[in-house]
Amino acid sequence: MLPRERIVDMLAKVTPEMLASYLPIGTPKQIARHMKGFVDAGMRVIKILDYGGMAGLKFGPKSAQKVREAEDELMRLVNE
């Protein structure tokens, strides 16, 4: 188990660019394009989550809509 101080120190070094290089971040179309790379590599089960609702109530209602848009776009890309 890592001591709290070491975890806080590591997190302080994380930049938005680091997260963006690892996690799909962007519009539903950008997310779909990112995930298509995984499908092309053989992935067959994909679950897209939008954590925007965690930012507050005003973002929650759009969360499910954005996930559906990304899923629909991914299906369109895969079926081209």
C-alpha positions in Angstrom: 0.0 0.0 0.0 1.3 3.4 -0.9 1.5 6.1 1.7 -0.9 9.0 1.2 2.0 11.5 0.7 3.3 9.4 -2.2 -0.1 9.2 -3.9 -0.6 12.9 -3.6 2.8 13.6 -5.0 2.2 11.3 -8.0 -1.2 12.9 -8.7 0.3 16.4 -8.6 2.5 15.4 -11.5 -0.4 14.2 -13.7 -1.2 16.6 -16.5 -4.4 16.9 -18.6 -2.3 15.8 -21.6 -1.3 12.6 -19.8 -5.0 11.8 -19.1 -6.0 12.6 -22.7 -3.4 10.3 -24.1 -4.8 7.4 -22.1 -8.5 8.0 -21.8 -10.8 8.9 -24.6 -11.8 12.5 -24.1 -13.8 14.7 -26.4 -17.1 14.9 -28.3 -19.1 11.7 -28.9 -17.7 11.5 -32.5 -14.1 11.8 -31.2 -14.8 9.1 -28.6 -16.2 6.9 -31.3 -13.2 7.3 -33.5 -10.9 6.6 -30.5 -12.8 3.4 -29.6 -12.9 2.2 -33.2 -9.2 1.7 -32.9 -9.9 -0.9 -30.2 -12.5 -2.5 -32.3 -10.1 -2.7 -35.2 -7.6 -4.4 -32.9 -10.1 -7.1 -31.9 -12.1 -5.7 -29.0 -15.7 -7.0 -29.2 -17.4 -5.6 -26.0 -17.2 -1.9 -25.4 -18.8 0.0 -22.6 -18.7 3.8 -22.9 -19.2 5.8 -19.7 -19.6 9.6 -19.4 -18.6 11.0 -16.1 -19.8 14.5 -16.9 -22.8 14.0 -14.6 -20.3 13.9 -11.7 -19.6 17.6 -12.3 -23.1 18.6 -11.2 -26.8 18.3 -11.8 -26.8 20.5 -14.9 -24.5 18.0 -16.7 -26.3 14.8 -15.7 -29.2 14.9 -18.2 -26.8 15.2 -21.2 -24.6 12.3 -20.0 -26.8 9.4 -21.3 -27.4 11.3 -24.5 -23.7 11.8 -25.2 -23.1 8.1 -24.5 -25.8 7.1 -26.9 -24.4 9.5 -29.6 -20.9 7.9 -29.2 -22.3 4.4 -29.3 -24.3 5.2 -32.4 -21.3 6.8 -34.1 -19.1 3.9 -33.2 -21.7 1.4 -34.8 -21.8 3.6 -37.9 -18.0 3.6 -38.2 -17.7 -0.2 -37.6 -20.4 -0.9 -40.2 -18.8 1.2 -42.9 
